[in-house]
Amino acid sequence: MRVGYTSTKSQIFSIDFIIAVSLFLIVAVLVYYLTIDLYQIKESEFDKRVANAKLLSSELVSSGYPSGWKSGDVVKIGLTDGEFRLNISKLKEFSSIGYSNSKRLLSSNYDYYVYFEYRNGSQIEFDGIEGIGKPGVTKDNLVDLEKPKHLVKIYRFLFYNSEIIRMVIYVW
């Protein structure tokens, strides 16, 4: 006579197992969708800065409006003669416009800094103007001072004294 019957088989599907798998799948799906949304937000912020930097660089390589603008009557800031030749008098006028006013004229929602350099990378100074942009910022202290999350750097090539130079634009 047998006293107790023990089975060597076990139940694979129990209610506990079904609940555990369901919870695991719900959490996995939530993590996936939240991660995708966060990535898209970060990417779109960077894309906005890139678009703003491109717009800013396009405006600066134009002749501006009116074509012989001064800081008092400028509608659109441009630093060239319209043929990619840097106009030093426009550069001086640009440096005399206040930073917040220049951001408005350039339609920029972000901070910027613009400077010029030779093809070998050495910075050019025009009558004491090393760069134009956010007060206190230089090309050397930008990262340490501002600690930007997204920093966009754009080069535009211009002519100056029969030489090709680079206009470097940072947007953050």
Summary of the structure (lengths in Angstrom):
residues: 172
radius of gyration: 29.2
end to end distance: 85.3
largest distance: 113.1
contacts: 441
relative contact order: 0.14
helix: 39%
strand: 22%
